[in-house]
Amino acid sequence: MSKAPTHEALVETMTGGMVSSPAAFAGTDVCRPDGKPFPELRAELRSISDLRNLWACLSSLALPIAILAGAFYLDHWTATLAAIPLMGVVQNRMFILHHEGAHRLLFSNRRLNDLLGVTIFGWLSFGTGTHAYRRAHAHHHRDEFGPKEPDFLLYALYPITRESMRRKLRRDSTGVSAYRTLRPRLTGLFQRRYWANSFRFYLGQLIVFSLFTVFGHPWAYLFLWVLPFATAYQVLNRLRGIAEHGGMTRSFDRRNTAHHVKQGLIARVILVPHGVGHHLAHHVDSGIPFRNLPKLTQILEEEGYITPEITWPNYRSLWKELFSGGVAK
């Protein structure tokens, strides 16, 4: 019987296809050799804008209401069809706010942070409304591509063929990926140890369904909430995820673990809202709130940690390279 490969062997054979091997960074009087700002600047960058973040949360909660109101008012199949990708974009924004809450950077008051960021946006992004995502995501930041990396397979084996990518996007857009994501909640009903998380998940979705019912459109929950998550959101999630870490590798140098992409307006609205596109800066210092990540990115560029050689001009150019070859899977 053959022996299972070690994690080190998996990292060696399945990752690193997109690493550009940046020149060593010795540090400056502003940043340490790992890119992290020195304490005085870091304290400044760690300030949380509670009122502006409250507006971000409230507007993100209002967006789906506006989309639904428009679709119901127009009462035509074309309006419903148009609402599906729009709701996927909104759900993507909600997940990013959940991500910020999981880092406990959404509000300086921890109770408010956990209520809105962890519970409410956790439920709205089809989670359990608990700290389960925060605990799993912590492994991603402590050791990208390490043995406890929750998304190792999402980022591995790039670059891949165009046909391979088409198959992935086909699974994303037809509900296959969503089913795989939600399957633990379905099977959890029949396994006692998963009852608690499954109950919390269904409680959250029951609340969302109840809101659709209150407004007189219970079936819209399936067509304008579940369907967008099962299709448009899954496509956005993959495209964003591989643009963050696809083809990178395990390393103490974060420039080898995460991509750096210039941020355009359309990308910021649809794909990478709330500063999440400044992903290399986020991994250099995951304690910096999203509003200050553009400033940290600028500092890292000025200090020479981020160089033109490791900078992608836009997401389109990065995706083109990610789909440029490799072994189909």
N, C-alpha and C positions, 0 to 999 in steps of 0.2 A: 504494500500500500504506500503510495507516494506521500511524502510529508508536505503539509500545507506551507506555502511560502511565508516567510516572515514579513512583518510590516515594512521593514527596511527594504526588502526585495520588491514589494509592491510599489513603494515610493520610487525606487530606482527604475522600474520597468514601466510604470504607468503614469508618471508625472514628469514635468520639466520640459515638455516639448515646445513651450513658448517662452522660456526663460532667456533673457537677453544678456545675462552676466554683467551687471553694471560694475563700474569701477568702484574700488573700496572708498568708503566715506570715513574720514578720520574724525569728524565732528568739528564744530566751530564754537565760538563763544555764545552762540544762541541755542545750538542743538547738540545733543550727545551723539556719539558715533552710530547709535541705532536710530537716529533721527528725532527722538523724543525731545521736546523743548526742555530747557532747564527750568527749575521750580518756579521762579518768579514769572516767567512768560507763561508757563503751563497754568499757573493759578489764574492768570488773566483769561486764558483761553477756555478755562473750565467753567466760566460763569454761564448760568442758565437763564434765558430770557423767558420767565414764566408767563407774562401776559401775551407775548407774541406766540408762544407755544400753545397757549390756551386758544388763541384765534386759529392756529393751524389745526387743532383738534376739532373745534366747533365747525370750521369751514369744511373739513373732511367729512364730518357727520352730516352736514347740510347738502353736500354734493349729490349723494345718492338720492336724497329726497327730491332734489331739483330734477334729476334725470327721470325718476319715476313719475313725478308730477307732469313733466313734459310728455312722456310716453302715454300716460293715461289720458291727458288732455287731448292729444292728437288722435288717440284711439285708432291707430292704423298699423298694419303689420310692418310697414317700413320703419315706423318710429320705434317699434319694439325691437326690430332687428338692429337698428342703429344703437339702441340703448345697451345691447349686450357687450360690445367691446368697450363702451364708455364705462360701464359698471366694472369691467375687468380692470380698467385703469384706476378707478376709485378704490377698488379692493387692494390694488398694488400700493397705493398711497397709505391705506390703512395698515397694511402689513409693515411698511417702513416706520410708521409711528409706533406700532407694536415693538418693532426692533429697537427703537429709541427708548421706549419704556423699559424694555428688557435690560438695557444698559443703565437704567435708572438715571437717564439724562433728559427726560422730557419735562419734569418739574422738580424744583428743589425740595418741595414737600413730598416725602416718600409715599404717604398715603394717597395723595392725589395722583402721583406718578403711577402707582400700582393700580389704582382704580381705573383710570383712563387708559394708560399705556399698556398695562398687562392684562387686565380683565376685559374691559369693553372692547378695545381694539384687538385683543386676543380672540375674543368670541367672533368679532366681525370678520377676522381673517381666517375663520374656520379652525381655530385652535380651541384649547380647553379653558382659556381664561385663567390659567394658573402660571406658575413660574417654571413650568417644564421646559418651555422654549429657552428661557434665560439660562437655565442650567446646561442645556445641550449646547447653546451658542457660546457659552464660556469656554468650552473645549476648543471650539473653532478659533478663538482668539489666543488662547494659551499656547496652542501648538497647531498651526495651520498644516493640514495634511498629516497630522500625527495619528497615532493609533485610535484616538477617540474623536477624530474629525467626523462630524455627522454627515457631511456632504462630500466625502471623498470621491465617490463614483460620479457625482455631478460634474466635478472639475477634472477628472482623470482622462488620460488618453488623447488629449488634444495636442496638435491639430487632427481633425478627422475629415473624412470625405464629405462632399456635399450630399451624397445619397444618404450617408449615415445621419447627417443633420436633418435632412428632410424626414427621415423616419422618426426621429426624436420629436420634431415639431408636429408631425402627424399624430403621434401619441398624445402630445400636449393638447392639441386642438380638438381631439375627439373624445376627451374624458378619460383616457386610459391612465395618464399620469395622475389625475385627480383621484381616481379610484385607488391607485396604489398608495397615495398619500393618506386617504381617509380609511383605508382598509382596517388599520388597527382599531379604529373606533367602531367599525362594523363587527369585526370578530371579537372585540372586547366585550360585547354584550354576552358572549358565551364563555368568557374566561374571568373568573372571580377577581383575579388580581388586577384586571383592567377596568373593573366596574366603576371605580371612583372617577377616573379620567373620562371614561365614556359618558358617564352621567353628566359631568360638567360640560362636555362638548355638546350633548343633546340639549342641555338646559339653555346654553347660549343660542343654539339654532332655533329652539322653541320660542325664545324671546323675539328673535328676528322674525320668525314666521307669524308670531302674534301681532307684530306691528303691521305686517302686510294685511292681516285679517282685519284689524281695527279700521284700516283705511279702505276696506271693502274689496281687496284684491288678493285673496289668499293664494290663488294659483300663480300669481306673479312671483311668489317666492321661488318657485322652481325655475321659471323662465328668465327672471331678471335678478336672481341672486345666486342660485346654485349653478345654473348654466354658465354665467360669466366666469365664475370661479373655476369651473371644470374645463373651460376653453381658453378665453382670452387671458385670464390671469396666469394660467400655467405657461403660456407662451412667453409672456412678459417676464415671469419669474425665471425661466431658463435663460432667456437672452440676457437678463441682468446678471444672473449668477455666473454664467461662463465669462461674461465681460469683467467680472470681478476677479475670478481666480482660475479660469479655464487654462489648462496647460502649464500652470505654475507648479512650484514644488515646495517641499518642506525645507525651511531654512531659518537661521537666526536673522538674516537680512530680509526685512519685509518687502524689499523691492523684488525679491525672488518669489514671494508668495502671493502678491496682489498686483494687478495691472493699474496703470495710471492713464486715464483718458480725459482729454479736454472736454469740457462740459458745454454742450449747445442747448439752446432754448427748448427745442422740441424734445430732446432727451430728458431735460430736467422736468418737463411737464408730464411726459408719458411714462418714461422708463425709470428714471432715477430721481424722484422727487425728494425733497427735504434733505438735500446735501449728501445723500447716500452714494452719489457718483464719485465723490472725493474719497474713494475707497482705500487707496494706499495710505492717505493721511489718517483715515479711520483706523487702520491696522497699526500704523506707527504709534498712535496713542488713542486707544479706544475709550478713554475717559473724557474726550473732547466732545461737547454737544454738537449736533449737526449744523447749527447756525454758524459755528466758528471753524468748521472744517475747510471752507474756502480760504480763510485767512491762514490756517495751518498749511494748506497746500502751497499758498503763495510764499510763505516763509521757507518751506522745504525746497522750493524752486530757487529762491534767492540765495539760499545757503549752499546749494549745489548737491543736496541729497537727491532731489528729483532732477534728472537731466533730460535734454531733448531725446537722447538715445532710448530712453525707456518710456517716452510719452507717445501715446497714440493720439492722432489729431481728431478722431471722432470714433464713434462706436462702429460705424459701417466698415471702416478700415480694419478694425480689430476683428470683427466677425468674419470678414473676408479671409483673414489670415487663419482664424480658428477653423475654418472649413476648407482649408487649402490642400489637405492631403491626409496622411496617416492611414491607419488600418480601420476599415469599416467595421462597425459593431452594431 
